[in-house]
């Protein structure tokens, strides 16, 4: 018996922009069903690393594997079809459309209906049900007919996660899901991510600045600093790691 | 077929109310127009320009991509219809199909070269293609009539076998013919906008990056949207040739492209019926002011500036609820 390939494997990925090395020789292995948090100070290369994984641009060197397949040169849209869903650091939604329309477009695209001129009754029901399901997961059912652009910041982030979920991804990448949120919104979104992980068994990689969220959610944590992987381990190991404390977490509590 | 709202509860006037008012006015136009000093040919011209602008608006208002060269497809439609009537067969339906195909297929081909361009670059390349078509029609005297335009054809009566409808000499019957074609075309547009594909157009307009990261092949969708848009504008062009029994090289010129954009923007490019309202305003201004002064374009320009300043969402946009946030 061979062991199943990890959901995501990054092998010595490097990304250079001219003379700047944004990501330097980073390797990472995320198992199926794992929730991995990536932390690090501003400018550590976290979002660049995300962009490499999602195919926003190709790595300068190194490889990215999903389910054992090398996807380093595969376009972003194809990676989405392979099951990679992502949200952005700055919320990317369709602001002048309703929550329902936002999720519906995502569902229809995920089901391969995006070029269709019509849907039959069964297909339409599938779309509507799936759209309702992700709105329920994101706790947005009561706001389904509001324009997304009019919602609170926290609800907009939730709507973006709902759209990513609508594609039924096997790997979900969340770039600072609680950025700019108040305590209550952070609490709700953290709860949603935990449910996705524990109950729906999503494999999730998230970048996060809020250490309460990270230590509460993550199975394992990777610490990036100046483009390099500084440490990796369980939340307990990371909080005890001297290098990490010096570089990032800060000794003075 | 109804107004496609991109938001629930978006309009002050309900979509079905708009539909009733618009169709009641269109269907009765030949009867009330003379009472207000109009004539049927003006109403037909309104519908033709409205259809051209509604075709453009699929791209401009719904996909969020600006073409400044739609006169090319309008003009190709007109020449296609005229040339068919003059050289091929004395058949109005055939002329419409041929002209629509000519303009639409040209749009599909140009579109292939366009879809990776964005914003002002997209607009510039569309102008360039438009001007290429204009100069071909302008210079090819023997075939297209050159500077003088294509003459020597007349729209043919509609032959249904058992009976014929004489749209050739009867202006009112021709108007109703245009109403029917317009109705079928905008009905089809409404269906497209309500389809899954139509929603992807909105998605691209709203946020191209998000659309891409949903796995949407954005370039392909823009190309299809551009092509569909060209087919509708070309269809309008064929009706324009039938209306005037004449195809004008200026119908291919970038000034015409600008007029089509202006009609959509004045009427409200984020609304389904906006271009129709814009066409009413534009054609009436053109008709009345040009009878008084040759500088009618400067009046149209002034009205355009006023509309854009005071109704930035266009005249129909006024009926839409403002975002409350």
Interface residues (C-beta under 8 A of the other chain):
Chain A: X54 X76 X77 X78 X80 X81 X86 X88 X92 X93 X94 X95 X96 X97 X98 X101 X104 X105 X106 X108 X109 X110 X113 X114 X115 X116 X117 X118 X119 X127 X145 X147 X149 X150 X163 X167
Chain B: X6 X7 X8 X9 X191 X192 X195 X196 X197 X199 X200 X202 X203 X206 X207 X209 X210 X212 X213 X214 X215 X216 X217 X221 X224 X323 X324 X325
